[in-house]
Amino acid sequence: MLIVPVKEGESIERALKKYKKKYDKTNVVKELRSRKEFIKPSVTKRQAKIKAIYKQKMQAIEI
């Protein structure tokens, strides 16, 4: 449970903005999406490898 302290005279919009920022930092939505369906570890590793190769190519092009 997230707790956002609200100071005296602070608007609700400001408190809501703080809550949303704190909620995003917890990565709840990201984890829910990842748990929606099972992805085999081999597939995850393959995707990470492809992404790393792509990043490396992009860095080589910049230099």
N, C-alpha and C positions, 0 to 999 in steps of 0.2 A: 504494500500500500504506500502510495506516495503522499508525503505531507509537505505542503507548501505554506510556510509562515507568511501571514499577511499583516503588514504594518498598519498602524492606525492611520486612517485617511487614505489608504491606497485603494485605487479603483479595482473593480472586479476584473476588468479587461487585462490589467497588468498582472494580476494574480493568475489568471487563466493562461496568459502568455508564459509565465514562469512554469506553470504546470505542464504545458505542452512541451517546453524545452526539456524539462526533466524527464518526461515520458519518452521523448525521442532518444535521449541518452541511454535509457535502459534497454533499448533494442528489442522491446517486446513484440512489436509488429514483425520485425525481421525474423525473429525466432518462430513465431506462429506460422509464417509463410514457409519457412524451411521445414517445419514439422508436418505440413499439410500432406506431403507425400514423401515416401522413403526414396532416397537416392543412394545407390550403392557407393561404397568408398572408392572403388576403382573408377567410377564415373567422375566423382568429385576430383580425384587426383588428375585424371585426364584433362578435365576442364581447367584446372589450375595450371597444368603444364602448357596447354594451348594459350592461355592468357599470358603466361610468362614469356613464351616465345613471341607473341604479338608485341608485348611491351618492349622486349629486347630489339625487335626489328624497328619499332618506332624510334627508339633512342638512337639506333645506328643511323637512321635517316636524318635525324636532327643534327648530328655531329658532322 
